[in-house]
Amino acid sequence: MKMLSKKVTCNTHGQDSSYFLGWQEYEKNPYDEIKNPNGIIQMGLAENQLSFDLIEEWLAKNPEAASLKRNGESIFRELALFQDYHGIPAFKDGMIQFMEEIRGNRVSLDSSKLVLTAGSTPANETLMFCLTDPGDAFLLPTPYYAGFDRDLKWRTGAEIVPIQCNSSNGFKITQSALEDAYSQASKLNLRVKGVLITNPSNPLGTTMSHQELNLLLSFIASMNIHLISDEIYSGTVFSSPNFISIMEVLNERHDLMDIEEVRNRVHVVYSLSKDLGLPGFRVGAIYSNDEMVVSAATKMSSFGLVSSQTQHLLSEMLSDKKFTSRYIFENQIRLKHRQNMLIRGLYNSGISCLESNAGLFCWVDMRHLLSSNTFEAELELWKKFVYKVGLNISPGSSFHCSEPGWFRLCFANMSEKILDIAMKRIKKFVASTINTTTSTAGNGKNRHHSGKINHTRKLLTKWVFRLSFNDRENGR
Ligand SMILES: Cc1ncc(COP(=O)(O)O)c(C=O)c1O
């Protein structure tokens, strides 16, 4: 007996889900054009590598920032010495302005309400420490980011109760789904402390509408609970409708009773990991109107500060308005182009996606490729993708999706050439699957499966992406 803590021996970190297992399989056999052309292509990693050249160009034009100089003088000593947990004011101002710019400057934010954290991971956990006691619950719409089981529950002892969303309305949150989740938590004797949403959504790649955000605000106001909006993908919105931050909608809700109290219960999480493609820099933030939350979270940020060197570099970059506006604009165009490439490639294989306008991935409908409508069949198909097709994609079950057959495919962490190879591998796989089912259909064994493919196609709901005529033509 090793006498380790319960935290270490329990498995609420969720690290054994297929989401993380897929990454391990990729690490063992990664694709390389020359050295390993049959290796696994990583489509399970929501990284944005599409606009690195813009950042590199900025670095080349601003050598002082990276070499720790100001007006020709070294500021090495200033940065190397102890920094307190409030963060460098110029960097906090830069983050606030960047967040406002992404929100179309429709909302004005205040840097005294911002707490810096080493990414969104500690930002979400810190909020859980501030808002819950062990055993309290947060409600999360499904499907949700696989890392939340670790980030929200593992060290805090908080619980997640799913708000069950499904494909019948494009996985949108409804009043009844919220109420069901709340009563499910009560049945489990859990005290509900809030709702956590990801807007734009990972894994759906969709933004929330005014109506949904209003519904959520009314719900948390009437239940006297918190709302956390993880807006880590806010700068990736590449098509209409535009991104709407919860902070914007909050400013419009003059009808709510005790609006000041409600305002204090709404918190935003942000990071530069996706929008600027800098997950290795570890830069994130909490934005809250509640002074006590800001004060406690600032103290807790001691456990994961952003290094002063990083803050300095990024404060220079984010204060360059010409750079930020060009970056945001250009990055969105590139994301849109990639999303189109993925959708077209999948369309050529007879596969559809949920209509999306944001993110670094598509939510892909492969229900017609399942041998049965079960999560076992989903896992079986996932294994085929990883080991036979050579693609690490993420199964819906790892995002707690309530329906088997959905997968998340990332498109921004590889070159166009590799994405093209991935699409060809999928096409070959789907063709062989359909050929197998048709050639064996004569003996009756798989008749159900091939019939099901046609049947499911017909049933594809209006929520599922349909290509415009032009896209279809280009895709050929
Ligand atoms: C919704 C969501 N929140 C938080 C994170 C963690 O981000 P970070 O690298 O800033 O810790 C991710 C990463 O994929 C994410 O998708």
The ligand as a Gaussian input file, in Angstrom:
#p B3LYP/6-31G(d) Opt

LIG

0 1
 C      -13.626000      24.862000     -23.899000
 C      -12.202000      24.818000     -23.433000
 N      -11.881000      25.368000     -22.249000
 C      -10.619000      25.340000     -21.796000
 C       -9.609000      24.735000     -22.517000
 C       -8.210000      24.742000     -21.960000
 O       -7.436000      25.748000     -22.561000
 P       -6.038000      26.279000     -22.059000
 O       -5.003000      25.746000     -22.993000
 O       -6.117000      27.781000     -22.140000
 O       -5.838000      25.821000     -20.662000
 C       -9.893000      24.154000     -23.756000
 C       -8.840000      23.508000     -24.546000
 O       -9.060000      22.790000     -25.496000
 C      -11.224000      24.201000     -24.236000
 O      -11.563000      23.678000     -25.412000

